[in-house]
Amino acid sequence: MKKWVRFVIAILICQMAGIVGSLATFSEIKDWYVKLNLPSFTPPNWLFGPVWLTLYTLMGISLFWIWEKGLNKKALYIFSFQLFLNALWSFLFFGFHFLFYSLIEIIILWITIAITIFMFFKISKKAGLILLPYIIWVSIATLLNYYVWILN
């Protein structure tokens, strides 16, 4: 398979997780989310889309770099699991309004991302480092989830 095809596939895999998660998110932003008590440090709604688009792209690039190194099965398993958890969180938080369960799930997601970064870094330093913005954003999202749960 050509290199550019693998690159596109890796990006599309990650973007698909974002699309799946957005199915639970879009309708709830205007109807449910805006009615919640939100902490003062909540980013504006318009920021979430571009940030997640960028993060899914970075995940895809990271995945591509790992793929170029030979597809380490353990690393790909944990990556796939964190991608699944990423999409699941949107359904728990936005789709079902499970504020507490989504908090527990995003903590597990954060741990899984950290493990992914560690495993990817051992295979390719740049593949691990490019995921740092992702764990930073999920750290912020975890804090937001906590405060939304407490305030509501």
C-alpha positions in Angstrom: 0.0 0.0 0.0 1.3 3.4 -0.9 2.5 5.7 1.9 0.0 8.5 1.1 -2.9 6.0 1.2 -1.8 4.8 4.6 -1.6 8.4 5.7 -5.1 9.2 4.5 -6.5 6.0 6.1 -4.9 6.8 9.5 -6.4 10.3 9.4 -9.8 9.1 8.3 -9.9 6.4 11.1 -9.4 9.1 13.7 -11.8 11.6 12.1 -14.5 8.9 12.0 -14.3 8.7 15.8 -14.9 12.4 15.9 -17.8 12.1 13.6 -19.4 9.3 15.6 -19.0 11.3 18.8 -20.5 14.4 17.2 -23.7 12.4 16.5 -24.5 12.7 20.2 -23.2 16.2 20.6 -24.6 18.5 18.0 -28.3 18.4 18.9 -27.5 18.7 22.6 -25.4 21.8 22.4 -28.3 24.1 21.8 -31.0 22.3 23.7 -29.3 20.9 26.8 -25.7 22.1 27.2 -26.5 25.8 27.1 -28.9 25.4 30.0 -26.3 23.9 32.3 -24.4 25.8 35.0 -20.9 26.0 33.5 -17.7 27.0 35.2 -16.2 30.4 34.4 -13.3 28.9 32.6 -15.5 27.1 30.0 -14.1 27.8 26.5 -16.6 29.3 24.0 -18.6 26.7 22.1 -17.1 27.7 18.7 -13.7 26.6 19.9 -14.5 22.9 20.4 -15.0 22.0 16.7 -11.7 23.4 15.4 -9.8 22.0 18.4 -11.2 18.5 18.0 -10.7 18.6 14.2 -7.0 19.4 14.9 -6.6 16.8 17.6 -8.1 14.0 15.5 -5.8 15.0 12.7 -2.8 14.9 15.1 -4.0 11.4 16.3 -4.1 10.3 12.7 -0.6 11.5 12.0 0.6 9.8 15.1 -1.1 6.6 14.1 0.5 6.9 10.6 4.0 7.2 12.1 3.4 4.1 14.2 2.1 2.3 11.2 5.3 3.2 9.4 7.2 1.5 12.1 5.4 -1.8 11.7 2.1 -1.7 13.5 3.0 -2.7 17.1 -0.1 -4.7 18.2 -0.1 -3.6 21.8 0.3 0.0 20.9 -2.5 -0.2 18.3 -4.8 -1.9 20.7 -4.4 0.8 23.4 -4.7 3.5 20.7 -7.9 1.9 19.4 -9.3 1.6 22.9 -8.7 5.3 23.7 -10.3 6.2 20.4 -13.3 4.2 21.3 -13.4 5.8 24.8 -13.1 9.2 23.1 -16.3 8.7 21.1 -18.1 7.0 24.0 -17.6 10.0 26.2 -19.7 12.1 23.9 -22.6 9.7 24.2 -22.4 9.5 28.0 -22.1 13.2 28.5 -24.2 14.7 25.7 -26.3 11.9 24.6 -27.4 10.4 27.9 -26.6 13.4 30.2 -24.7 11.0 32.5 -22.5 13.6 34.1 -21.0 11.4 36.8 -20.4 8.4 34.6 -18.9 10.5 31.9 -16.5 11.9 34.5 -15.4 8.4 35.4 -15.1 7.5 31.8 -13.0 10.6 30.9 -10.6 9.8 33.7 -10.2 6.3 32.2 -9.8 7.9 28.8 -7.1 10.2 30.2 -5.2 7.2 31.6 -5.5 5.4 28.3 -4.2 8.4 26.4 -1.2 8.6 28.8 -0.5 4.9 28.2 -0.8 5.4 24.4 1.6 8.3 24.6 4.1 6.3 26.6 3.8 3.3 24.2 4.0 5.4 21.1 7.0 7.4 22.4 8.9 4.1 22.9 8.3 3.3 19.2 8.6 6.8 17.7 9.3 9.9 19.8 7.5 12.2 17.4 4.4 9.9 17.5 4.2 10.2 21.2 5.0 13.9 21.4 2.4 14.9 18.9 -0.3 13.5 21.2 0.6 15.9 24.0 -1.9 18.6 22.9 -4.6 15.8 23.0 -3.9 14.9 26.6 -3.8 18.6 27.6 -7.2 19.2 26.0 -8.6 16.1 27.6 -7.2 17.3 31.0 -9.2 20.5 30.5 -12.3 18.5 29.4 -11.9 16.4 32.5 -11.9 19.5 34.7 -14.9 20.9 32.9 -16.8 17.6 33.2 -16.1 17.6 37.0 -17.3 21.1 37.5 -20.4 20.6 35.3 -21.2 17.5 37.4 -20.7 19.5 40.7 -22.6 22.6 39.5 -25.6 20.6 38.1 
